Amino acid sequence: MPKTITGLVTDNSGTPVAGVAVTNGRAVTRTDRAGTFALEPDGAFIAITRPTGWTTARWFVRTDGSAAPDTAITFLLEPEDQALPYQFMHITDTHLDAKRESEWSFDYGRLTQASQLKDFLQDLPQLSPASRSVVITGDLVDHGSPEEFVELMDAVADAPVPVNLVPGNHDHMHTGLKGLVSRNNYIINDGDPELYEAMVGPRWFSYDVAGLHVVVMDWHTHELGLDHAAQEEWLRNDLAAAGEGTPYILCMHDQPGHSVMDRLPRKPLATFSGHWHTSRVVEIDGVLHVNSPTPFFAGLDYSPPMFREVVWDGSEITLNSRTMPPRYLHNSDHAFDVDKATIAGYGAKPEGSPIRWRHQLAGAGHRAGLTLADGVILAGSQIEDKPAGSVEALDATTGGLLWTARTESAVKTRPIKVGGIVVVAEVNGAVAGLNATSGERVWTTPSTDPYRRFAWQSPVEAEGIVVLGDQSDLRALNAATGQVLWRRTDLSPHHNIVTHSSVLILGRMVVVGFWPTPNAPIAVDLHTGGSIWELPPLKEDPWETARKLRVTGTAVFDDQDDSILLPAIAGTVKLDRESGKVLWTAEHEGGYSPSTPVVTPAGYVATVTGRGIRLLSRETGEQIWDVPVDGVAPFPMTAYRKKAHPVMAAPLYLATEDALLLPGLDGVIRRYRMDGSPADEFRIGVPLAAPLVASDGGYLTVGVDGGVLSLDLPSAPPAEIGASS
């Protein structure tokens, strides 16, 4: 029989500390008055829950899981001031990358260097002086290699505040990337946690700060079913030891879904997660769910690199989300004040003459544009410091506010007007119908799964039917009532690649492309949802299926030859409308360009995000001209990019001038003639990620600060400069 593991918890003077929770990974006990504990061997570690008011250099010890060590274990605690309010920092998906060689890298180089994380942590006393600890919720490293774990542990070793590490799916990938569909119908990679435990430590544990109990779990192995029973048993015992009245938060790599939340012994105050490379703050059944983007490169939702300061005041959690300063991205400084850009409205000061008027939305802007309907501007905004957003209606001539409607989560897409109803999609997957005159809510269609729905695409309407949704939940709603007319849940298993593709409706045909699955665009019937094109099969390895067309944005129709154009991760795809057959593909540098191609008489203008624009031949897709764009942008917004670049939004084609207007993240709008030569530019002074809309002889747009701008841009001067090549 294995010996019982015994131990002692004392302060640094040798005085016993009673009531400290100790676990073997399943059972949890508390130290007695003498500071002693006893546990049966089970698992690879013995760990303590660091109590409120204490810290320690060693909170776990390794065992072989089958027998007690020869000597008793001693944990030494040191007192630590944890006065309220207590602030900690949440970052996630650091993806320290020792050597990146992958067809998915798009020449971006190493994702994150250990020096970036180390510099960031060392600077916390100046950058975020109130933050007294850090939690990093998974994908700490990119390939799960020993070299990366060595760099990780070195980066956090001498941090000025405690750094708490949470495992993610990339941290278990040292055996390679093999895709599978999990027990919960989730596309994910296989994994082995052995190396993580050997080089980092326990994968589930808890600690206390200022009366708040912090629970850490391994989402990836829980989702794979490798140890979900053991983790859940430990959690029941851990929360029982903490006490029924102790508030707690749950930290996991992914946003916990029903498979986790429905099995919790009691609700947490909040959950903190990553995995999606997005910024999303929602409230579900009284629980705050905070999903944060990557800190050192741009997110899959085209959010800039960010981090979150989290404040616990003894009763509730509040957030302060901030854009990462460029020096930690190895970028140059810039002139814009963008600490809250794309996070909250902050009232930037645009530059003079082109501005007719400016209106500040209740929240920040993103890359979604606005809608102009019947002389009224409709714009959504996001407030990333809490579960909130808004839709506002403005007079298009004056910018005067007509009404505001608050939403329960961020609005990062364009509202649309259908008759007397304004239809808006919230980031939690809920859809609202608002009275177009007053903004009062007429109907709400709840999210089918607010844990899993990450809504980033705008609704589209035809014949009073609104179509929207993601790969695993494409829906059609009655615009007048919100009634669900049909749903398609068979297109793809659930996965974490957020959808930016709105549908394209052509008569009764609804066309949409997703990535990574399905691996080809689909077409369904507007009235029934039935398939028109054959649905491509899902291969055994879903990620292998994903490597075909990689559609990342909304399609556009070319009626000249009855074809469909779609933006792909690193190219443009042309399809035959009737059959869905690929006519040609044109590859581009870089990747993750979300902007819809622009159809012009001269050909198709493709936005090569992170580079510039280029004209493609209608017949072959061959490049006619290419225009690189230079400029100093404040932050990157293209997924996985570290280097900031102005080009994000697609240009607006001006048929009357046969010219293009290209908004930029550097606050400049550039005009190009259709031979690719530059005509002129306008300095707006506000980063622009949304497209321009022509209106009453001028132009409308919304900046990343949430400012709706009416612009007066004079016509282009005569051609003087030759074409670019």
N, C-alpha and C positions, 0 to 999 in steps of 0.2 A: 504493500500500500504506500502511495506517495505521502511524504510528510506534509503536515500543514505548514503553510507559509506564515511566518509571524513577523511583526515589525513594530516600529515605534515612530511616532511623530512628535517632534519637539520644536521649540523655538531655538534661535541660535545661541541661547545661553544654556540650553539643556533642559529647560522647563517643559514638561509634557503638555501637549495640546490635545484636548478632548474634543470629540464630536466631528472629527475630520473624516469625510467619506473616502473609502479606499475600495478599489475594485480589481477583480481579476479579468475583467472583460465581460463577465456575466453577472456574478453576484456582487453586491455592494454591502459593505459593513461600515461601521463608524468606530473611531478610536474611543476607548474607555477613558476613565478619569486619569489613568496612568499613561495615556497616550498610546496604548498598545492596540494591536489588531491581529486577527488571525483569519486566513482565507485558505481554501483548498486550491491546489494548482489547477488552472484552466486557462489556456491561452498563453500568449507570448509575453505579457506584461502584467506588472502590478503598478497601478497608478492611483494617485490621490486627486481629489477635487480640491484645488487651491481655494481656501476659504476666503470670504470677504475680509479685507484688511491684511492679507498676507500674500507674500510671493515666495518663490523658491527657484533656485538654479536647477534643481532636479525634481521633477514631479512624477517620473516613472522610472522603473527598473525593468530590465529584461529577465525573463525566466525561460526555461526550455518547454514550459507548458505541461510537463508531466511530473515534475518533482520540485520540492522546495530547495532553495539555495542552502548552502551549508551554514550560513550565518543569518541572523535576523536582519531585516531591511530597516534602515533609518532614513526618514525624510526630515530635513531641516527647513523650517519656515522662518522667514524674515518679515517683520512688520512693514506694511506699505500703506501710505495715505491714499484712501479711496473715497474722499469726500464727494458729496453730491454738489452739483451735477457732475457725472462721470462721462467723459468723452473718449470714445475709441474710434479707430479708423477701419473701414471695410474696403478692401481691395480684393480682386479676384482675377483668375486667369492670367497670371504673370507669364506663363509659357517660357520659362528660361530655356534657351535654345543653344545647346553646345555646338551643334552642327546641323544646319538645315539643308537637306538635299531631298527635294520632293517636287513632283510635277505640280503640286498645289501651291508652291511658294511664289510663282509668278515673278521671280527675280527680286523679291522683297528682301532677300538676305535673311539673316538670323532674326527671329521674331523679337526676343528680348534678351539682352545681354545681362549677365549677373551684375555687372557694374552699375547698370541703370537702377536696379532694385536696391543695391547697396547704397548708392548715392541718395536715392529717395528716402530710405529709412534713416540714414545718418542726418539728413536735413530736417527731419520731422520737428525738432525743437524750434526751428525757425519757420518752417512751412505751415505747420499745424501745431502750435505750441500747447494747445489744450488736450491734444490726443495723448492718452496715457497707455494705450496698447493698440495692437493691430491684429485683425483676423484676416487671413487670406483664404478664400473659400475655393480652393482646388485648381486643378491644372496649373500647379506650381511650376512644373517643367513641361517641356513639349513632347519629348519622346520617351520619357520614363527611363532614361539611361543612367548608369552609375555616374558618368561624368557630370550630368546635369544636376543630380542630387548633391554631389560634392560642391558644385558652384552655389546651389541653393543654400545649403547649410552654412557655407562661408558668408553668403550675403546677409543672412539673418543673425549670425553668431554674435556680433558686437553691436546690434541695434540698440539705440538708447532707450527703447521701451520694449516690453515683452511682445513677441510676435507668435501668434497661434496659427498653426498650419492645419489645413483641412485637405484631405485627398480628393482628387478628381479623376476622371477617366484617363486623361493623358498621363497621369502619374502611375498608372498600372499598365502602360503600353510597352514595357521593355521587351516583351516577347513578340512585338510586331502589331500592326494594325489589321485586324480582321473584323469586318462588320457583321452584325447579326441583328435579329429582331428579338427583343427581350420578352420576358414573361408578361410584361404589361403592354405589348405591341409597340415598343419603342425602338427605333433604329439607333444602335449604339455599337461601340466596339467591344470586343472581348478584352479580358485583362487578367492580370495576376498580381496580387498585392504583396507578394513576398519581398520584392526588392524595396518597396516603400517602407515596410515594417523594419527591414534590416538597416536602412539608411536614414530614416526619419523618425519613426516611432509609432505609437498607437494611432489607429484610424478612427476610433470613437472614444470620446472622453468628455469630461465637463470641468468647468472652473467657475468660480464666483468672483464678481467685482461689484462692490458697492451695493450689495444686496440683490444683484441680478445674477441668476443662474444661467450660464452659457453652455449649451449642449452642442457637441460636434459629432456628426455621423458621416459614414462613408456611403454616399449616395450610389456610387457606381457599383460596388459589390452588392449593395442592397438591391439595386435594380436587376442585376444579373442573377440574383437568387443564390449567391455564394454563401452569404452569412446573414441574411435578413432576419432569420429567427433569433440568432445570437444577439444581433444589434437591438432588436426589439425587446428581448428579455432584459438586456442590460439597461435599456432606457426606462423600462418600468421600474426596475430596482433603483436606478439613479434618481428618478423623480420622486419615488417614495422616500428615499433617504433625504432628499432636499426639503421635503415637506410640502403638503398640499397648498399652503399659502405662499410659497416662494415663486415669484414671477420668473419666467425663463424665456430665452430665445433659442432658436434652432438654427444652426449653421451647417449647410450642406453644399455640395458642389452645384447641383441642379435645384431649381425651384421644386420643392417637394410637392408631389401630386397626391391623388387620392390613395395610392398604395402606401404612402407614408402618413398623410394627415388623418386619414380615417382610422388609423391604428394607434394614434398617440393616446396615452393615458389621460391627458388633458391638453388643452390648447396652449400654445405659447403666445407671448405678446407679439412676437414677430419672427419671421424667418429671413435669413440672409443667404444669397446664393449667387452663382455666376453661370457658367456653362454656355449660355445663349450668346454671350458677347453682346449684350443689350442693356439698355437702361429701362427698367419697368418697375413701377411702384404701384401696387394695388392692395386693396383690403378685401378679404374674403372671410365672411362669418366672424368679423371682429378681429381678425388676425392681419397684421401688416406684413406684406410680402415684398421684400426688397431684392430685386435682381439687378446686379451692377455690371457695367461693361468693363472692358479691359483697360488697364491703366497706362500701358506703354505702346499701344497701337490702336487704331480705330476699330470700332465694333462692326459686327455683322448687320446691325441696324443703322449703320452709318452715324453712330454717335462718336464724338471725339473721345480720346483717352480721358478717363475720369477716375476720381476716387470719392468716397463718401465719408464725411465725419458724422458719427452717430452719437447722440447725446441721450443719456439715461438720467432722468431727474428724480428717480425714486418711484415714479408712478407711470410714466409713459416714455416712449421712444420718439425722438425727433431727428430729422436728417438735415444735413447741409452738404449738398452735392457740389463738386467743384471740378472744373476742367483742369487737366494736368498741365502745369507750366511747361513751356516748350524746352526748357533746358534739360529736363529729364527725358526728353524724346530725342536729344541731340539735334534739335532744330534751333534756328536763330530766334531771338526775341522779335516782337512785332509791336505795332502801334496800337492794336485794339485791346480794350479791356474786356476780356472774354472769360473771366473766372466762372461766370454762371451761364455762358453761352450754351444754347440748346437745352438748358436745364430750367431756367426761370426767366421771365421778362425782366430786363434790367435797364432799358432806356438808353441805348447807345445814342451818340450824337452824330447823325449823318451829316455829310458835307453839303454845302450850299445849293448852287443854282439848279441842279436837276430835280430837286425835291419840291413837289407841289404841296404835299402835306404828309404827315406821319401820324399814325395811330398806334399806341402801345396796347397790344393784347394783354390779357390777364396773365398769360404765361409766355414761354419761349417758343420760337419757331424751330422747325427741323428742316427736312428737305422737301416736304410736301408743299405744294403751292396752294393758292386760293382759288375759289370759284366765283365767277362773275355771272350773275343771273338777274335779268330784269332791273338793271341799275343798282343791284345790291351785291356787295362783297360778302362772301361767307368764308371764314377762316377759323381753323382750329388751333389750339395751343396746348402746351404741356407744362406741368408744374412738377418737376421730378423730385422735389423735397417732400412730397406727400402724395397720397393717391388722389389726384385731382387733375382736371383739365377744363377746357372751356370751348364753346363755339360762340363766335361773335358775328353779328351782322352790321355792316357799315354802309353808309351812303357812298356810292362810288364817286360822286362828284366832289363831295366835301370831306369825306372821311369821318363824318359824324356817326356816333354810335347809335344804332337803332335798337339793338337788344343784345343781351348776354345770356347764355345758358351754361350753367355749370355742369360738369360731368364727373363721374365717380372715378375715372382714371384718365390718363393723358389722351389727347387727340393728336395723332401724328400723321393724319391723312386728310385729304380734302373732303369737306362736307359736300353734298350735292343737293340740288333742289329738284323735287319731283312734284309738280303741281303746287299745292299749298303746303307741302311737307319738306323739311330739310332733314336729310338722312345723314347720320354721322356714326362712324365706327370708333369705339373706344379701344384702348390698347388691351383691355382685359377680354376682348372678344364680344362684348355687348354692343348692340346696335340700337340707336335711339331715333325716333321720329319726332321732330320739333315743328311746332306751328311756324310757318315761314314769316308770319306777320309779327308775332309776339315772342317767339322763342320758347313758349311753353311746351312742355313735353306732352306729346299726344300718345305715344306708345313706346314701349321698351321691349326688345327681344333679348332676353338674357343670354349671356355667354353659355355655350354648351359645356364648357369646362374652363372656368377662369384660371385654374392652375396651369393649364396647358395652352390656352389660346394666347398668342402674342400677335395682335392685329396691327399690321403695318401697311396694308394695302387699302386704297380708297374704294368705296362702293361705286358701282356702275349700274346705270338704269336703262331699260328699254321696255316699252309697252307697260309702264307702271310696275315693272318687276325689277328689283334691286338684287344684284348678284355680288357676293363677296365671300371671303373665307380663305382657309389655308389648305395645304395638301391633304390633310386628313379630315377636313370639314368644310366642303364647299357648299354654300347655301344660296337659295333664292328666296326673297321675301316680298310680300305684297307691300308696296311703298306706302299705301294709304293706311294699312293696319299693322304692319310688322309681322303678319302671319307667315310662318315658314311654309313655302310652297313645295320645296324639295330640298333634300340634302344628299351629298355624296360623301360617304365616309370610307369608301373602298379604294380611293385613288392612291393612298400611301399609308403605311404605318406612321405613327407620330415620330417626329424628330425635332431637333433644336435649331434647324436652319430657318431663320425667320423669313416669311414670305413678303416680297416686295412687288409681286406681280398682281396688278389689278387685271380683271378680265377685259377682253375685247369682245363686244357684241356686234355681230354682223347678221342682221335679220334675226333668224331663229337660232343662229349658231353662236355659242359662247366659247371663245378661245382663250386659253390661259396656259402659261408655261411655268413650271416650278423647278426648283433645284433643292436637294439632289434627286428626289423622286417625286413623281414619275420621271423616267429618264428621257421623255420626249413630251412636247406640248400636247395638250388634249383639247378636244372639242366636244361639247355636250349641247343638248337641246335646251333652249331658253325656257320652254314650258314644262318639260318633264325631267330634265337633268340626265336623260339617257345619252349614252356615248354615241357620237357621230364618227369620230376617228377611232380606230382600234387602240385600246389601252395597252401600252407596252408592259410586258411582264416584269415582275420584280425578281432579280437574280438572287441566288443563295446569299451572296455577299452584297448587301444594298449599296455599299460604297463603290463597288465595281459598276453597278448599274448607274451610279451618279456621274460617271466620267464621260458621258456622251455629249449632250448639248449645253448643260449647265446654264439654263435660263435664269436670269436674275431680275428681270423687270417686265414692264408692261408692253404688250405688242401694239403695233399700229398697222392699219390696212392701207395698201396701195391699190386703188381702184383702177389704175392704168393697166395693170396686168393681172389683177385678181390674186394678189399675193399678200403675205403677212410677214412683217419684219419684227424680230424680237432681239432685245439685248441679252447677251450671254456673258458669263464671267469674264472671258477674254476674247470677245468677238461679237459679231452680228450674224444672225441666222435668218435666212429667207425661206419661207414655206409656201407651197401651193395651197390656196385656201380650201379647195374642194377636198383634197385628199390628205393634207397635212404632210405631204412628202417634202423632204428637205431639197431645195433647189440649189442653194449654195451656202457656205459659211465663210466669213471673213474674220481672220484672227487679228487681235490687237495686242499690243504690249500691255503690261500691267494686268489688272483683273478687277472683278467686282464692279463693273460699270453698270449702274442701275437705270440710266436714263434711256428713255424710248428713242429709237432712231427718228430723225426728222425727214419726212418725204418732201422733196423739192423737184422742180422740173429738171434740174441738172443731175439728180441722183439722190442718194441717201446720205445724210449727215449723221455720222456716228460720234457720240461723245466718248472719248477715250479718257475715262476718269483718271486723274493723276498725270495726264499728259497734255491733252488738247482736243481738237476736233479734226475730223477727216471726212472727205467726200468719197463715197463708194459708187461704183458703177451699178446701175439698176439691173443690167443684164447678167453680170458676172460676179459682182462684189469686189472687183479689183479696185485698188486705191487709185483715185484720180488726183487728189492732193491731200497733203497732211499739214496741219498747222499746230506746232507745239506752242504752248503758252507758258510764259514765265511770270512769276509774281510771288510775293511773300504772303502766304496765308497764315492765319494764327494757329491752326491745328489741322491734323489730318482727319478726314471723315470717311475715306475709302477703306473698306474692310481690310484689316491686316496691315495697312500702311502705317509707317512711323514718320515718314517725311511729309510735311504739309505741302499741299499744292492747290492752286486756285480752282481747278476745273472739277466740278461736281454735277451741276445742273446742265440739262440740255439747252442748246440755243433756241431762240424763237426765230422762225423764218418769217421775213417781211416780204410778202409777195409784191407789194407796191414798189418796193425799193430793190427787190431781188438781192436781199442781204440777210445777214444773221446777227442777232444780238445775244451775246454769251455772258451771263452773270457769273461772278467769281467769288470764291471764298476770301479773296484779298480785298473785297469791297469795290472792285472795278467791274464795270460792264463794258465789254469790248464789242465793237461792230466789225464784221468782216463782209467783204463782197463775195459773190458766189464763185469767184475764181480763187478764193482763199486768201486774197490780199487784205491786210488790215485797213480799215477806213478811219476809225477814230475810237476813243474810249472815254468813259465817264467815271469819275471817282465819286463813289457814293458814301464811302466811309463806314459801311456796315457789311460784315461778311454775309454773302448770299449763297445759299445752297438750294433755293427753290427757283423754279423757272419763272420767266416773265409772262405776264398776260397783257395783251393789248387792250386799251380802254380809252375811248373818247379822245383819240389823238395822242394819248400818252401810254404809260405802261404801269402795271401794278406788280408788286411782289411783296414777299415777307422775308425779313432778315432772321438770322439765327437768334437775335435778341428778342424776337416776337414783335418787332415793329413792322406794321403794314405801311408800305411806301407807295405814294403816287408820284411817278417820275415824268418829267418833261424832257425827252431826248430828241433833239432836232434831227432832221434828215441827214443822211450821209453826204459828205463832200464828194466832189468828182474824184474819179480814180486817179491815183498818182503813183502807186507802188505796185510793182509786178506781183505775180502770183507766188505763193510759197510752194515748196516742194518737199 
